[in-house]
């Protein structure tokens, strides 16, 4: 009669049971077989996730007027728009104008400079005659100025007096403090208003770019987060978010902490779900998997609970049902 013992066996003889040690190298149990492959399957991937977005807010800007006299009409209540009248001083319209180089002198045909280039480009953007991309105040420029001033109710010979314009930092701005109210006296070179700081972009905190376009939703407002980026600088989107009551109720400390937002792919993809350990040679969002002895390059589109979601290159994801792992990847490389 024999009984099993730790590392040996029990043997019965005339003196009873005694223990006999196993010889070195003797296998007492069959080793478990190593798993070298794992199943893979296709699933729809939307990339839906929650993120924190940090707003970038510009500084308050002062608006310096050039006209002197009494304000006879004020058009600032709905904000200032380039090409439109901001106010009238002594009955003459002062036109808001955004230019890359602020206006600082009277201009007329034949003048040259970066301020003329900026004027030409803005006239062209407004759909008026101009010599776009030219640093010269041409006949076309004068015709554009004539039309601009005529629409504002001013008589113009084609030259541009500095007193007739008010430089603004964007095509459309909200006005905070404003001194150009009806009946007020203004002086050239003095501040007539202030443009509060505005949101110029929203950035995902510690965000990772995607190779695909994504939709971001923030306080009920949506925009497209372009592939390869982690920020949205669309002026219209920023203005819509900033105009919400929720945003306006936030303190500067709250804004610095960030706002919760959701992000997902504009167009969901059919991704291959594989164990994270099966992806080799990872470099950014690129890598490789091995299936049936074949090395396949993939783009990593996401990850979930220890699994990687990948898009195979040059292979049908649905046709890949398993991938190599562990020692099944020995000697394999991603080239």
Protein Blocks (a to p, Z undefined) as FASTA:
>chain_A
ZZddehiacdddfkopcdddddehiafbdcddddfbdcddddddehiacddddddddddd
ddddfbecddfbdcklnopaehiafbdcehiacdddddfbdcfbdcdehiacjklmmmmm
mmmmnopacdehiabdcfklmmmmmmmmmmnopacehiacfklpccdfbfbdcdfbdfkb
ghiacdehiafbdcddddfbdcdehiacdfbdcdddeehiacdddehiabdfbfklmmmm
mmpmklmmpcfklmmnopcdddddfbacddddddfklpghiehjaccddeehiacddddf
bdeehiacdddehiafklpmbdcehjllgoiacZZ
